[in-house]
Amino acid sequence: MFVTQIIHLLRRWRQYEANVRELSRLGDRELADIGINRSEIARVAWEGAE
């Protein structure tokens, strides 16, 4: 059970990091087009990692 939770958390963290990288590559105009600003990248990336 514990190992399964750790594996799940690691996979989620890796997805979070990938999301942050991808969103960070976008310009401010592109971010605005999808309805977020640069300060929201971490939150949006974490929500997308679920």
mmCIF entry with sequence, helices, sheets and N, C-alpha, C, O atoms, coordinates in Angstrom:
data_MODEL
# 
_entry.id   MODEL 
# 
_entity.id                         1 
_entity.type                       polymer 
_entity.pdbx_number_of_molecules   1 
# 
_entity_poly.entity_id                      1 
_entity_poly.type                           'polypeptide(L)' 
_entity_poly.nstd_linkage                   no 
_entity_poly.nstd_monomer                   no 
_entity_poly.pdbx_seq_one_letter_code       MFVTQIIHLLRRWRQYEANVRELSRLGDRELADIGINRSEIARVAWEGAE 
_entity_poly.pdbx_seq_one_letter_code_can   MFVTQIIHLLRRWRQYEANVRELSRLGDRELADIGINRSEIARVAWEGAE 
_entity_poly.pdbx_strand_id                 A 
# 
loop_
_entity_poly_seq.entity_id 
_entity_poly_seq.num 
_entity_poly_seq.mon_id 
_entity_poly_seq.hetero 
1 1  MET n 
1 2  PHE n 
1 3  VAL n 
1 4  THR n 
1 5  GLN n 
1 6  ILE n 
1 7  ILE n 
1 8  HIS n 
1 9  LEU n 
1 10 LEU n 
1 11 ARG n 
1 12 ARG n 
1 13 TRP n 
1 14 ARG n 
1 15 GLN n 
1 16 TYR n 
1 17 GLU n 
1 18 ALA n 
1 19 ASN n 
1 20 VAL n 
1 21 ARG n 
1 22 GLU n 
1 23 LEU n 
1 24 SER n 
1 25 ARG n 
1 26 LEU n 
1 27 GLY n 
1 28 ASP n 
1 29 ARG n 
1 30 GLU n 
1 31 LEU n 
1 32 ALA n 
1 33 ASP n 
1 34 ILE n 
1 35 GLY n 
1 36 ILE n 
1 37 ASN n 
1 38 ARG n 
1 39 SER n 
1 40 GLU n 
1 41 ILE n 
1 42 ALA n 
1 43 ARG n 
1 44 VAL n 
1 45 ALA n 
1 46 TRP n 
1 47 GLU n 
1 48 GLY n 
1 49 ALA n 
1 50 GLU n 
# 
_struct_asym.id          A 
_struct_asym.entity_id   1 
# 
loop_
_struct_conf.conf_type_id 
_struct_conf.id 
_struct_conf.pdbx_PDB_helix_id 
_struct_conf.beg_label_comp_id 
_struct_conf.beg_label_asym_id 
_struct_conf.beg_label_seq_id 
_struct_conf.pdbx_beg_PDB_ins_code 
_struct_conf.end_label_comp_id 
_struct_conf.end_label_asym_id 
_struct_conf.end_label_seq_id 
_struct_conf.pdbx_end_PDB_ins_code 
_struct_conf.beg_auth_comp_id 
_struct_conf.beg_auth_asym_id 
_struct_conf.beg_auth_seq_id 
_struct_conf.end_auth_comp_id 
_struct_conf.end_auth_asym_id 
_struct_conf.end_auth_seq_id 
_struct_conf.pdbx_PDB_helix_class 
_struct_conf.details 
_struct_conf.pdbx_PDB_helix_length 
HELX_P HELX_P1 AA1 PHE A 2  ? ARG A 25 ? PHE A 2  ARG A 25 1 ? 24 
HELX_P HELX_P2 AA2 ASP A 28 ? ASP A 33 ? ASP A 28 ASP A 33 1 ? 6  
HELX_P HELX_P3 AA3 ARG A 38 ? GLU A 40 ? ARG A 38 GLU A 40 5 ? 3  
HELX_P HELX_P4 AA4 ILE A 41 ? GLY A 48 ? ILE A 41 GLY A 48 1 ? 8  
# 
_struct_conf_type.id          HELX_P 
_struct_conf_type.criteria    ? 
_struct_conf_type.reference   ? 
# 
loop_
_atom_site.group_PDB 
_atom_site.id 
_atom_site.type_symbol 
_atom_site.label_atom_id 
_atom_site.label_alt_id 
_atom_site.label_comp_id 
_atom_site.label_asym_id 
_atom_site.label_entity_id 
_atom_site.label_seq_id 
_atom_site.pdbx_PDB_ins_code 
_atom_site.Cartn_x 
_atom_site.Cartn_y 
_atom_site.Cartn_z 
_atom_site.occupancy 
_atom_site.B_iso_or_equiv 
_atom_site.pdbx_formal_charge 
_atom_site.auth_seq_id 
_atom_site.auth_comp_id 
_atom_site.auth_asym_id 
_atom_site.auth_atom_id 
_atom_site.pdbx_PDB_model_num 
ATOM 1   N N  . MET A 1 1  ? 0.830  -1.199 0.000   1.00 0.00 ? 1  MET A N  1 
ATOM 2   C CA . MET A 1 1  ? 0.000  0.000  0.000   1.00 0.00 ? 1  MET A CA 1 
ATOM 3   C C  . MET A 1 1  ? 0.873  1.261  0.000   1.00 0.00 ? 1  MET A C  1 
ATOM 4   O O  . MET A 1 1  ? 0.671  2.164  -0.812  1.00 0.00 ? 1  MET A O  1 
ATOM 5   N N  . PHE A 1 2  ? 1.830  1.311  0.906   1.00 0.00 ? 2  PHE A N  1 
ATOM 6   C CA . PHE A 1 2  ? 2.689  2.485  1.002   1.00 0.00 ? 2  PHE A CA 1 
ATOM 7   C C  . PHE A 1 2  ? 3.510  2.669  -0.271  1.00 0.00 ? 2  PHE A C  1 
ATOM 8   O O  . PHE A 1 2  ? 3.649  3.788  -0.765  1.00 0.00 ? 2  PHE A O  1 
ATOM 9   N N  . VAL A 1 3  ? 4.042  1.597  -0.793  1.00 0.00 ? 3  VAL A N  1 
ATOM 10  C CA . VAL A 1 3  ? 4.853  1.661  -2.011  1.00 0.00 ? 3  VAL A CA 1 
ATOM 11  C C  . VAL A 1 3  ? 4.006  2.142  -3.177  1.00 0.00 ? 3  VAL A C  1 
ATOM 12  O O  . VAL A 1 3  ? 4.478  2.922  -4.004  1.00 0.00 ? 3  VAL A O  1 
ATOM 13  N N  . THR A 1 4  ? 2.785  1.694  -3.254  1.00 0.00 ? 4  THR A N  1 
ATOM 14  C CA . THR A 1 4  ? 1.872  2.114  -4.316  1.00 0.00 ? 4  THR A CA 1 
ATOM 15  C C  . THR A 1 4  ? 1.618  3.619  -4.243  1.00 0.00 ? 4  THR A C  1 
ATOM 16  O O  . THR A 1 4  ? 1.569  4.291  -5.273  1.00 0.00 ? 4  THR A O  1 
ATOM 17  N N  . GLN A 1 5  ? 1.459  4.141  -3.050  1.00 0.00 ? 5  GLN A N  1 
ATOM 18  C CA . GLN A 1 5  ? 1.234  5.582  -2.884  1.00 0.00 ? 5  GLN A CA 1 
ATOM 19  C C  . GLN A 1 5  ? 2.461  6.382  -3.308  1.00 0.00 ? 5  GLN A C  1 
ATOM 20  O O  . GLN A 1 5  ? 2.339  7.432  -3.938  1.00 0.00 ? 5  GLN A O  1 
ATOM 21  N N  . ILE A 1 6  ? 3.644  5.878  -2.958  1.00 0.00 ? 6  ILE A N  1 
ATOM 22  C CA . ILE A 1 6  ? 4.885  6.561  -3.345  1.00 0.00 ? 6  ILE A CA 1 
ATOM 23  C C  . ILE A 1 6  ? 5.023  6.572  -4.863  1.00 0.00 ? 6  ILE A C  1 
ATOM 24  O O  . ILE A 1 6  ? 5.375  7.597  -5.447  1.00 0.00 ? 6  ILE A O  1 
ATOM 25  N N  . ILE A 1 7  ? 4.749  5.444  -5.499  1.00 0.00 ? 7  ILE A N  1 
ATOM 26  C CA . ILE A 1 7  ? 4.833  5.355  -6.964  1.00 0.00 ? 7  ILE A CA 1 
ATOM 27  C C  . ILE A 1 7  ? 3.845  6.324  -7.609  1.00 0.00 ? 7  ILE A C  1 
ATOM 28  O O  . ILE A 1 7  ? 4.185  7.011  -8.572  1.00 0.00 ? 7  ILE A O  1 
ATOM 29  N N  . HIS A 1 8  ? 2.626  6.380  -7.082  1.00 0.00 ? 8  HIS A N  1 
ATOM 30  C CA . HIS A 1 8  ? 1.614  7.297  -7.610  1.00 0.00 ? 8  HIS A CA 1 
ATOM 31  C C  . HIS A 1 8  ? 2.078  8.746  -7.477  1.00 0.00 ? 8  HIS A C  1 
ATOM 32  O O  . HIS A 1 8  ? 1.930  9.539  -8.407  1.00 0.00 ? 8  HIS A O  1 
ATOM 33  N N  . LEU A 1 9  ? 2.638  9.086  -6.319  1.00 0.00 ? 9  LEU A N  1 
ATOM 34  C CA . LEU A 1 9  ? 3.110  10.447 -6.099  1.00 0.00 ? 9  LEU A CA 1 
ATOM 35  C C  . LEU A 1 9  ? 4.264  10.789 -7.035  1.00 0.00 ? 9  LEU A C  1 
ATOM 36  O O  . LEU A 1 9  ? 4.322  11.900 -7.562  1.00 0.00 ? 9  LEU A O  1 
ATOM 37  N N  . LEU A 1 10 ? 5.176  9.855  -7.246  1.00 0.00 ? 10 LEU A N  1 
ATOM 38  C CA . LEU A 1 10 ? 6.301  10.105 -8.158  1.00 0.00 ? 10 LEU A CA 1 
ATOM 39  C C  . LEU A 1 10 ? 5.828  10.309 -9.590  1.00 0.00 ? 10 LEU A C  1 
ATOM 40  O O  . LEU A 1 10 ? 6.331  11.181 -10.299 1.00 0.00 ? 10 LEU A O  1 
ATOM 41  N N  . ARG A 1 11 ? 4.867  9.507  -10.008 1.00 0.00 ? 11 ARG A N  1 
ATOM 42  C CA . ARG A 1 11 ? 4.320  9.681  -11.365 1.00 0.00 ? 11 ARG A CA 1 
ATOM 43  C C  . ARG A 1 11 ? 3.627  11.026 -11.498 1.00 0.00 ? 11 ARG A C  1 
ATOM 44  O O  . ARG A 1 11 ? 3.765  11.709 -12.513 1.00 0.00 ? 11 ARG A O  1 
ATOM 45  N N  . ARG A 1 12 ? 2.888  11.399 -10.475 1.00 0.00 ? 12 ARG A N  1 
ATOM 46  C CA . ARG A 1 12 ? 2.194  12.696 -10.499 1.00 0.00 ? 12 ARG A CA 1 
ATOM 47  C C  . ARG A 1 12 ? 3.215  13.833 -10.543 1.00 0.00 ? 12 ARG A C  1 
ATOM 48  O O  . ARG A 1 12 ? 3.036  14.804 -11.279 1.00 0.00 ? 12 ARG A O  1 
ATOM 49  N N  . TRP A 1 13 ? 4.290  13.712 -9.752  1.00 0.00 ? 13 TRP A N  1 
ATOM 50  C CA . TRP A 1 13 ? 5.318  14.746 -9.729  1.00 0.00 ? 13 TRP A CA 1 
ATOM 51  C C  . TRP A 1 13 ? 5.993  14.885 -11.091 1.00 0.00 ? 13 TRP A C  1 
ATOM 52  O O  . TRP A 1 13 ? 6.242  15.999 -11.552 1.00 0.00 ? 13 TRP A O  1 
ATOM 53  N N  . ARG A 1 14 ? 6.291  13.749 -11.737 1.00 0.00 ? 14 ARG A N  1 
ATOM 54  C CA . ARG A 1 14 ? 6.902  13.797 -13.066 1.00 0.00 ? 14 ARG A CA 1 
ATOM 55  C C  . ARG A 1 14 ? 5.971  14.456 -14.069 1.00 0.00 ? 14 ARG A C  1 
ATOM 56  O O  . ARG A 1 14 ? 6.431  15.221 -14.917 1.00 0.00 ? 14 ARG A O  1 
ATOM 57  N N  . GLN A 1 15 ? 4.693  14.183 -13.996 1.00 0.00 ? 15 GLN A N  1 
ATOM 58  C CA . GLN A 1 15 ? 3.723  14.824 -14.886 1.00 0.00 ? 15 GLN A CA 1 
ATOM 59  C C  . GLN A 1 15 ? 3.639  16.318 -14.594 1.00 0.00 ? 15 GLN A C  1 
ATOM 60  O O  . GLN A 1 15 ? 3.539  17.129 -15.515 1.00 0.00 ? 15 GLN A O  1 
ATOM 61  N N  . TYR A 1 16 ? 3.681  16.681 -13.317 1.00 0.00 ? 16 TYR A N  1 
ATOM 62  C CA . TYR A 1 16 ? 3.671  18.085 -12.921 1.00 0.00 ? 16 TYR A CA 1 
ATOM 63  C C  . TYR A 1 16 ? 4.859  18.814 -13.540 1.00 0.00 ? 16 TYR A C  1 
ATOM 64  O O  . TYR A 1 16 ? 4.699  19.883 -14.129 1.00 0.00 ? 16 TYR A O  1 
ATOM 65  N N  . GLU A 1 17 ? 6.048  18.234 -13.408 1.00 0.00 ? 17 GLU A N  1 
ATOM 66  C CA . GLU A 1 17 ? 7.239  18.865 -13.970 1.00 0.00 ? 17 GLU A CA 1 
ATOM 67  C C  . GLU A 1 17 ? 7.145  19.018 -15.483 1.00 0.00 ? 17 GLU A C  1 
ATOM 68  O O  . GLU A 1 17 ? 7.552  20.043 -16.030 1.00 0.00 ? 17 GLU A O  1 
ATOM 69  N N  . ALA A 1 18 ? 6.613  18.012 -16.158 1.00 0.00 ? 18 ALA A N  1 
ATOM 70  C CA . ALA A 1 18 ? 6.431  18.089 -17.611 1.00 0.00 ? 18 ALA A CA 1 
ATOM 71  C C  . ALA A 1 18 ? 5.449  19.201 -17.956 1.00 0.00 ? 18 ALA A C  1 
ATOM 72  O O  . ALA A 1 18 ? 5.666  19.949 -18.909 1.00 0.00 ? 18 ALA A O  1 
ATOM 73  N N  . ASN A 1 19 ? 4.376  19.314 -17.190 1.00 0.00 ? 19 ASN A N  1 
ATOM 74  C CA . ASN A 1 19 ? 3.386  20.373 -17.429 1.00 0.00 ? 19 ASN A CA 1 
ATOM 75  C C  . ASN A 1 19 ? 4.000  21.755 -17.230 1.00 0.00 ? 19 ASN A C  1 
ATOM 76  O O  . ASN A 1 19 ? 3.756  22.666 -18.020 1.00 0.00 ? 19 ASN A O  1 
ATOM 77  N N  . VAL A 1 20 ? 4.798  21.910 -16.173 1.00 0.00 ? 20 VAL A N  1 
ATOM 78  C CA . VAL A 1 20 ? 5.449  23.198 -15.916 1.00 0.00 ? 20 VAL A CA 1 
ATOM 79  C C  . VAL A 1 20 ? 6.383  23.558 -17.066 1.00 0.00 ? 20 VAL A C  1 
ATOM 80  O O  . VAL A 1 20 ? 6.385  24.695 -17.536 1.00 0.00 ? 20 VAL A O  1 
ATOM 81  N N  . ARG A 1 21 ? 7.175  22.592 -17.518 1.00 0.00 ? 21 ARG A N  1 
ATOM 82  C CA . ARG A 1 21 ? 8.090  22.861 -18.646 1.00 0.00 ? 21 ARG A CA 1 
ATOM 83  C C  . ARG A 1 21 ? 7.323  23.300 -19.882 1.00 0.00 ? 21 ARG A C  1 
ATOM 84  O O  . ARG A 1 21 ? 7.694  24.268 -20.547 1.00 0.00 ? 21 ARG A O  1 
ATOM 85  N N  . GLU A 1 22 ? 6.257  22.585 -20.180 1.00 0.00 ? 22 GLU A N  1 
ATOM 86  C CA . GLU A 1 22 ? 5.489  22.890 -21.382 1.00 0.00 ? 22 GLU A CA 1 
ATOM 87  C C  . GLU A 1 22 ? 4.829  24.266 -21.293 1.00 0.00 ? 22 GLU A C  1 
ATOM 88  O O  . GLU A 1 22 ? 4.876  25.044 -22.245 1.00 0.00 ? 22 GLU A O  1 
ATOM 89  N N  . LEU A 1 23 ? 4.219  24.560 -20.155 1.00 0.00 ? 23 LEU A N  1 
ATOM 90  C CA . LEU A 1 23 ? 3.560  25.862 -20.002 1.00 0.00 ? 23 LEU A CA 1 
ATOM 91  C C  . LEU A 1 23 ? 4.569  27.007 -19.954 1.00 0.00 ? 23 LEU A C  1 
ATOM 92  O O  . LEU A 1 23 ? 4.293  28.104 -20.437 1.00 0.00 ? 23 LEU A O  1 
ATOM 93  N N  . SER A 1 24 ? 5.725  26.752 -19.376 1.00 0.00 ? 24 SER A N  1 
ATOM 94  C CA . SER A 1 24 ? 6.745  27.801 -19.271 1.00 0.00 ? 24 SER A CA 1 
ATOM 95  C C  . SER A 1 24 ? 7.311  28.186 -20.636 1.00 0.00 ? 24 SER A C  1 
ATOM 96  O O  . SER A 1 24 ? 7.805  29.300 -20.811 1.00 0.00 ? 24 SER A O  1 
ATOM 97  N N  . ARG A 1 25 ? 7.243  27.290 -21.581 1.00 0.00 ? 25 ARG A N  1 
ATOM 98  C CA . ARG A 1 25 ? 7.737  27.584 -22.935 1.00 0.00 ? 25 ARG A CA 1 
ATOM 99  C C  . ARG A 1 25 ? 6.817  28.548 -23.685 1.00 0.00 ? 25 ARG A C  1 
ATOM 100 O O  . ARG A 1 25 ? 7.239  29.199 -24.642 1.00 0.00 ? 25 ARG A O  1 
ATOM 101 N N  . LEU A 1 26 ? 5.579  28.635 -23.253 1.00 0.00 ? 26 LEU A N  1 
ATOM 102 C CA . LEU A 1 26 ? 4.624  29.502 -23.936 1.00 0.00 ? 26 LEU A CA 1 
ATOM 103 C C  . LEU A 1 26 ? 4.888  30.960 -23.589 1.00 0.00 ? 26 LEU A C  1 
ATOM 104 O O  . LEU A 1 26 ? 5.353  31.280 -22.496 1.00 0.00 ? 26 LEU A O  1 
ATOM 105 N N  . GLY A 1 27 ? 4.586  31.823 -24.527 1.00 0.00 ? 27 GLY A N  1 
ATOM 106 C CA . GLY A 1 27 ? 4.702  33.248 -24.287 1.00 0.00 ? 27 GLY A CA 1 
ATOM 107 C C  . GLY A 1 27 ? 3.486  33.763 -23.516 1.00 0.00 ? 27 GLY A C  1 
ATOM 108 O O  . GLY A 1 27 ? 2.488  33.059 -23.364 1.00 0.00 ? 27 GLY A O  1 
ATOM 109 N N  . ASP A 1 28 ? 3.588  34.990 -23.038 1.00 0.00 ? 28 ASP A N  1 
ATOM 110 C CA . ASP A 1 28 ? 2.495  35.578 -22.265 1.00 0.00 ? 28 ASP A CA 1 
ATOM 111 C C  . ASP A 1 28 ? 1.204  35.649 -23.075 1.00 0.00 ? 28 ASP A C  1 
ATOM 112 O O  . ASP A 1 28 ? 0.117  35.441 -22.536 1.00 0.00 ? 28 ASP A O  1 
ATOM 113 N N  . ARG A 1 29 ? 1.321  35.938 -24.341 1.00 0.00 ? 29 ARG A N  1 
ATOM 114 C CA . ARG A 1 29 ? 0.143  36.025 -25.221 1.00 0.00 ? 29 ARG A CA 1 
ATOM 115 C C  . ARG A 1 29 ? -0.538 34.661 -25.361 1.00 0.00 ? 29 ARG A C  1 
ATOM 116 O O  . ARG A 1 29 ? -1.764 34.562 -25.310 1.00 0.00 ? 29 ARG A O  1 
ATOM 117 N N  . GLU A 1 30 ? 0.274  33.607 -25.538 1.00 0.00 ? 30 GLU A N  1 
ATOM 118 C CA . GLU A 1 30 ? -0.287 32.259 -25.670 1.00 0.00 ? 30 GLU A CA 1 
ATOM 119 C C  . GLU A 1 30 ? -0.934 31.809 -24.361 1.00 0.00 ? 30 GLU A C  1 
ATOM 120 O O  . GLU A 1 30 ? -1.983 31.165 -24.368 1.00 0.00 ? 30 GLU A O  1 
ATOM 121 N N  . LEU A 1 31 ? -0.303 32.152 -23.248 1.00 0.00 ? 31 LEU A N  1 
ATOM 122 C CA . LEU A 1 31 ? -0.899 31.808 -21.950 1.00 0.00 ? 31 LEU A CA 1 
ATOM 123 C C  . LEU A 1 31 ? -2.233 32.530 -21.772 1.00 0.00 ? 31 LEU A C  1 
ATOM 124 O O  . LEU A 1 31 ? -3.200 31.946 -21.285 1.00 0.00 ? 31 LEU A O  1 
ATOM 125 N N  . ALA A 1 32 ? -2.279 33.787 -22.163 1.00 0.00 ? 32 ALA A N  1 
ATOM 126 C CA . ALA A 1 32 ? -3.523 34.547 -22.056 1.00 0.00 ? 32 ALA A CA 1 
ATOM 127 C C  . ALA A 1 32 ? -4.606 33.929 -22.932 1.00 0.00 ? 32 ALA A C  1 
ATOM 128 O O  . ALA A 1 32 ? -5.782 33.944 -22.568 1.00 0.00 ? 32 ALA A O  1 
ATOM 129 N N  . ASP A 1 33 ? -4.223 33.392 -24.072 1.00 0.00 ? 33 ASP A N  1 
ATOM 130 C CA . ASP A 1 33 ? -5.187 32.757 -24.967 1.00 0.00 ? 33 ASP A CA 1 
ATOM 131 C C  . ASP A 1 33 ? -5.853 31.547 -24.320 1.00 0.00 ? 33 ASP A C  1 
ATOM 132 O O  . ASP A 1 33 ? -7.014 31.249 -24.603 1.00 0.00 ? 33 ASP A O  1 
ATOM 133 N N  . ILE A 1 34 ? -5.123 30.854 -23.457 1.00 0.00 ? 34 ILE A N  1 
ATOM 134 C CA . ILE A 1 34 ? -5.722 29.692 -22.785 1.00 0.00 ? 34 ILE A CA 1 
ATOM 135 C C  . ILE A 1 34 ? -6.256 30.034 -21.398 1.00 0.00 ? 34 ILE A C  1 
ATOM 136 O O  . ILE A 1 34 ? -6.709 29.157 -20.662 1.00 0.00 ? 34 ILE A O  1 
ATOM 137 N N  . GLY A 1 35 ? -6.198 31.318 -21.050 1.00 0.00 ? 35 GLY A N  1 
ATOM 138 C CA . GLY A 1 35 ? -6.863 31.794 -19.843 1.00 0.00 ? 35 GLY A CA 1 
ATOM 139 C C  . GLY A 1 35 ? -6.058 31.718 -18.559 1.00 0.00 ? 35 GLY A C  1 
ATOM 140 O O  . GLY A 1 35 ? -6.634 31.699 -17.471 1.00 0.00 ? 35 GLY A O  1 
ATOM 141 N N  . ILE A 1 36 ? -4.739 31.675 -18.664 1.00 0.00 ? 36 ILE A N  1 
ATOM 142 C CA . ILE A 1 36 ? -3.935 31.701 -17.440 1.00 0.00 ? 36 ILE A CA 1 
ATOM 143 C C  . ILE A 1 36 ? -2.826 32.727 -17.596 1.00 0.00 ? 36 ILE A C  1 
ATOM 144 O O  . ILE A 1 36 ? -2.498 33.132 -18.711 1.00 0.00 ? 36 ILE A O  1 
ATOM 145 N N  . ASN A 1 37 ? -2.251 33.145 -16.476 1.00 0.00 ? 37 ASN A N  1 
ATOM 146 C CA . ASN A 1 37 ? -1.087 34.015 -16.543 1.00 0.00 ? 37 ASN A CA 1 
ATOM 147 C C  . ASN A 1 37 ? 0.101  33.280 -15.936 1.00 0.00 ? 37 ASN A C  1 
ATOM 148 O O  . ASN A 1 37 ? -0.054 32.217 -15.334 1.00 0.00 ? 37 ASN A O  1 
ATOM 149 N N  . ARG A 1 38 ? 1.269  33.849 -16.098 1.00 0.00 ? 38 ARG A N  1 
ATOM 150 C CA . ARG A 1 38 ? 2.500  33.162 -15.721 1.00 0.00 ? 38 ARG A CA 1 
ATOM 151 C C  . ARG A 1 38 ? 2.523  32.776 -14.237 1.00 0.00 ? 38 ARG A C  1 
ATOM 152 O O  . ARG A 1 38 ? 3.095  31.743 -13.887 1.00 0.00 ? 38 ARG A O  1 
ATOM 153 N N  . SER A 1 39 ? 1.928  33.563 -13.377 1.00 0.00 ? 39 SER A N  1 
ATOM 154 C CA . SER A 1 39 ? 1.945  33.258 -11.942 1.00 0.00 ? 39 SER A CA 1 
ATOM 155 C C  . SER A 1 39 ? 1.066  32.050 -11.592 1.00 0.00 ? 39 SER A C  1 
ATOM 156 O O  . SER A 1 39 ? 1.167  31.518 -10.486 1.00 0.00 ? 39 SER A O  1 
ATOM 157 N N  . GLU A 1 40 ? 0.225  31.619 -12.501 1.00 0.00 ? 40 GLU A N  1 
ATOM 158 C CA . GLU A 1 40 ? -0.668 30.481 -12.254 1.00 0.00 ? 40 GLU A CA 1 
ATOM 159 C C  . GLU A 1 40 ? -0.135 29.160 -12.798 1.00 0.00 ? 40 GLU A C  1 
ATOM 160 O O  . GLU A 1 40 ? -0.799 28.132 -12.670 1.00 0.00 ? 40 GLU A O  1 
ATOM 161 N N  . ILE A 1 41 ? 1.041  29.170 -13.397 1.00 0.00 ? 41 ILE A N  1 
ATOM 162 C CA . ILE A 1 41 ? 1.565  27.965 -14.040 1.00 0.00 ? 41 ILE A CA 1 
ATOM 163 C C  . ILE A 1 41 ? 1.679  26.805 -13.049 1.00 0.00 ? 41 ILE A C  1 
ATOM 164 O O  . ILE A 1 41 ? 1.254  25.694 -13.363 1.00 0.00 ? 41 ILE A O  1 
ATOM 165 N N  . ALA A 1 42 ? 2.232  27.032 -11.881 1.00 0.00 ? 42 ALA A N  1 
ATOM 166 C CA . ALA A 1 42 ? 2.421  25.947 -10.905 1.00 0.00 ? 42 ALA A CA 1 
ATOM 167 C C  . ALA A 1 42 ? 1.090  25.318 -10.511 1.00 0.00 ? 42 ALA A C  1 
ATOM 168 O O  . ALA A 1 42 ? 0.979  24.094 -10.443 1.00 0.00 ? 42 ALA A O  1 
ATOM 169 N N  . ARG A 1 43 ? 0.090  26.138 -10.253 1.00 0.00 ? 43 ARG A N  1 
ATOM 170 C CA . ARG A 1 43 ? -1.213 25.614 -9.843  1.00 0.00 ? 43 ARG A CA 1 
ATOM 171 C C  . ARG A 1 43 ? -1.870 24.829 -10.975 1.00 0.00 ? 43 ARG A C  1 
ATOM 172 O O  . ARG A 1 43 ? -2.381 23.730 -10.759 1.00 0.00 ? 43 ARG A O  1 
ATOM 173 N N  . VAL A 1 44 ? -1.855 25.384 -12.155 1.00 0.00 ? 44 VAL A N  1 
ATOM 174 C CA . VAL A 1 44 ? -2.468 24.717 -13.300 1.00 0.00 ? 44 VAL A CA 1 
ATOM 175 C C  . VAL A 1 44 ? -1.736 23.417 -13.620 1.00 0.00 ? 44 VAL A C  1 
ATOM 176 O O  . VAL A 1 44 ? -2.365 22.415 -13.960 1.00 0.00 ? 44 VAL A O  1 
ATOM 177 N N  . ALA A 1 45 ? -0.416 23.433 -13.513 1.00 0.00 ? 45 ALA A N  1 
ATOM 178 C CA . ALA A 1 45 ? 0.368  22.228 -13.788 1.00 0.00 ? 45 ALA A CA 1 
ATOM 179 C C  . ALA A 1 45 ? 0.067  21.136 -12.775 1.00 0.00 ? 45 ALA A C  1 
ATOM 180 O O  . ALA A 1 45 ? -0.020 19.966 -13.145 1.00 0.00 ? 45 ALA A O  1 
ATOM 181 N N  . TRP A 1 46 ? -0.095 21.492 -11.505 1.00 0.00 ? 46 TRP A N  1 
ATOM 182 C CA . TRP A 1 46 ? -0.397 20.494 -10.476 1.00 0.00 ? 46 TRP A CA 1 
ATOM 183 C C  . TRP A 1 46 ? -1.800 19.920 -10.681 1.00 0.00 ? 46 TRP A C  1 
ATOM 184 O O  . TRP A 1 46 ? -2.004 18.713 -10.548 1.00 0.00 ? 46 TRP A O  1 
ATOM 185 N N  . GLU A 1 47 ? -2.757 20.778 -11.003 1.00 0.00 ? 47 GLU A N  1 
ATOM 186 C CA . GLU A 1 47 ? -4.119 20.299 -11.257 1.00 0.00 ? 47 GLU A CA 1 
ATOM 187 C C  . GLU A 1 47 ? -4.144 19.373 -12.473 1.00 0.00 ? 47 GLU A C  1 
ATOM 188 O O  . GLU A 1 47 ? -4.905 18.405 -12.497 1.00 0.00 ? 47 GLU A O  1 
ATOM 189 N N  . GLY A 1 48 ? -3.327 19.660 -13.471 1.00 0.00 ? 48 GLY A N  1 
ATOM 190 C CA . GLY A 1 48 ? -3.272 18.839 -14.660 1.00 0.00 ? 48 GLY A CA 1 
ATOM 191 C C  . GLY A 1 48 ? -2.553 17.511 -14.450 1.00 0.00 ? 48 GLY A C  1 
ATOM 192 O O  . GLY A 1 48 ? -2.658 16.607 -15.279 1.00 0.00 ? 48 GLY A O  1 
ATOM 193 N N  . ALA A 1 49 ? -1.837 17.395 -13.365 1.00 0.00 ? 49 ALA A N  1 
ATOM 194 C CA . ALA A 1 49 ? -1.073 16.176 -13.085 1.00 0.00 ? 49 ALA A CA 1 
ATOM 195 C C  . ALA A 1 49 ? -1.924 15.115 -12.401 1.00 0.00 ? 49 ALA A C  1 
ATOM 196 O O  . ALA A 1 49 ? -1.446 14.003 -12.182 1.00 0.00 ? 49 ALA A O  1 
ATOM 197 N N  . GLU A 1 50 ? -3.141 15.417 -12.064 1.00 0.00 ? 50 GLU A N  1 
ATOM 198 C CA . GLU A 1 50 ? -4.010 14.450 -11.376 1.00 0.00 ? 50 GLU A CA 1 
ATOM 199 C C  . GLU A 1 50 ? -4.502 13.383 -12.297 1.00 0.00 ? 50 GLU A C  1 
ATOM 200 O O  . GLU A 1 50 ? -5.242 12.495 -11.873 1.00 0.00 ? 50 GLU A O  1 
# 
